[in-house]
Amino acid sequence: MTSALDALDQGDEPERSVLRDAVRALLTELARTAPGRSVEVRIPPFGAIQCVAGPRHTRGTPPNVVETDPMTWLLVATGRLAWADAVESGRVRASGIRTDLTPYLPVHPS
């Protein structure tokens, strides 16, 4: 994850494998810090998790879905881009009443 942030600090986009590993680490940590199955967070093509306490989703399209691209997830999850700004600009698509991830951001992998 440090390599991905170092690349950003240098004004570069992280290499694909570095970005993939950072996205997955941040998703894993979000699932740990916001346990549950009421929100699905999708970062294609690198991963998806279910998190946040509440009613569990079991079939079909979940009612609470967050989806964004890997670079936006890296920025939002590390606090370099505010959740509200990302949603307002359309960089993050969040549908459902439980999809505000503000209380769980930034994500800090252990």
C-alpha positions in Angstrom: 0.0 0.0 0.0 2.9 2.3 0.8 4.1 2.0 -2.8 0.7 3.1 -4.2 0.7 6.2 -1.9 4.3 6.9 -2.8 3.4 6.9 -6.5 0.6 9.3 -5.8 2.8 11.6 -3.9 5.2 11.7 -6.8 2.3 12.6 -9.2 2.3 9.2 -10.8 -0.4 6.5 -11.1 0.6 3.4 -9.3 1.5 0.3 -11.4 -1.5 -2.0 -11.9 -0.3 -4.7 -9.5 0.6 -2.1 -6.8 -2.9 -0.5 -7.2 -4.6 -4.0 -7.1 -2.8 -4.9 -3.8 -3.6 -1.5 -2.2 -7.3 -1.8 -3.2 -7.5 -5.3 -1.8 -5.8 -4.3 1.5 -8.1 -1.3 1.9 -11.2 -3.4 1.2 -10.0 -6.1 3.7 -9.5 -3.5 6.4 -12.9 -1.9 5.7 -14.5 -5.3 6.1 -12.6 -5.7 9.4 -13.5 -2.3 10.8 -17.1 -2.2 9.6 -18.2 -5.8 9.9 -21.6 -6.8 8.5 -23.3 -7.7 5.3 -25.7 -4.8 4.5 -23.5 -2.9 2.0 -21.6 -4.2 -0.9 -18.5 -2.3 -1.9 -17.3 -3.0 -5.4 -14.0 -1.9 -6.9 -13.9 -3.6 -10.3 -11.8 -5.4 -11.4 -9.9 -5.9 -8.2 -12.5 -6.8 -5.5 -15.8 -6.6 -3.7 -16.8 -7.0 -0.1 -19.8 -6.9 2.1 -19.6 -4.7 5.2 -21.6 -2.5 7.6 -23.9 -3.9 10.2 -27.6 -4.2 9.3 -30.0 -6.4 7.4 -28.1 -9.1 5.6 -28.4 -9.4 1.8 -28.6 -12.9 0.4 -29.9 -13.0 -3.2 -29.9 -10.8 -6.3 -28.6 -7.3 -6.4 -28.0 -5.9 -3.0 -30.1 -2.8 -2.0 -27.0 -0.9 -0.7 -24.2 -0.8 -3.2 -21.0 1.4 -3.4 -19.0 1.2 -6.6 -16.0 3.1 -7.9 -12.8 2.7 -9.9 -9.6 1.6 -8.2 -7.9 5.0 -8.2 -10.9 6.7 -6.7 -11.1 4.0 -4.0 -7.4 4.5 -3.1 -8.0 8.3 -2.8 -11.2 8.0 -0.7 -10.0 5.1 1.5 -6.8 7.0 2.4 -8.5 10.3 3.1 -7.0 12.1 0.1 -10.5 12.6 -1.4 -13.5 13.3 0.8 -16.4 10.8 0.5 -19.0 13.6 0.0 -16.9 15.1 -2.8 -16.4 11.8 -4.5 -20.1 11.0 -4.4 -21.2 14.5 -5.5 -18.8 14.4 -8.5 -20.0 11.0 -9.5 -16.7 9.3 -9.0 -18.4 7.1 -6.4 -21.8 5.6 -7.1 -23.6 4.9 -3.8 -27.2 3.6 -3.8 -29.1 2.7 -0.7 -29.7 4.1 2.7 -26.7 2.5 4.4 -24.0 3.5 1.8 -22.5 6.5 3.5 -19.1 5.2 4.4 -17.9 8.4 6.0 -17.8 6.9 9.6 -15.4 4.3 8.4 -13.0 6.5 6.4 -10.2 6.9 6.1 -9.3 3.2 6.2 -6.0 2.4 8.0 -4.7 -1.1 7.2 -3.0 -2.7 10.2 
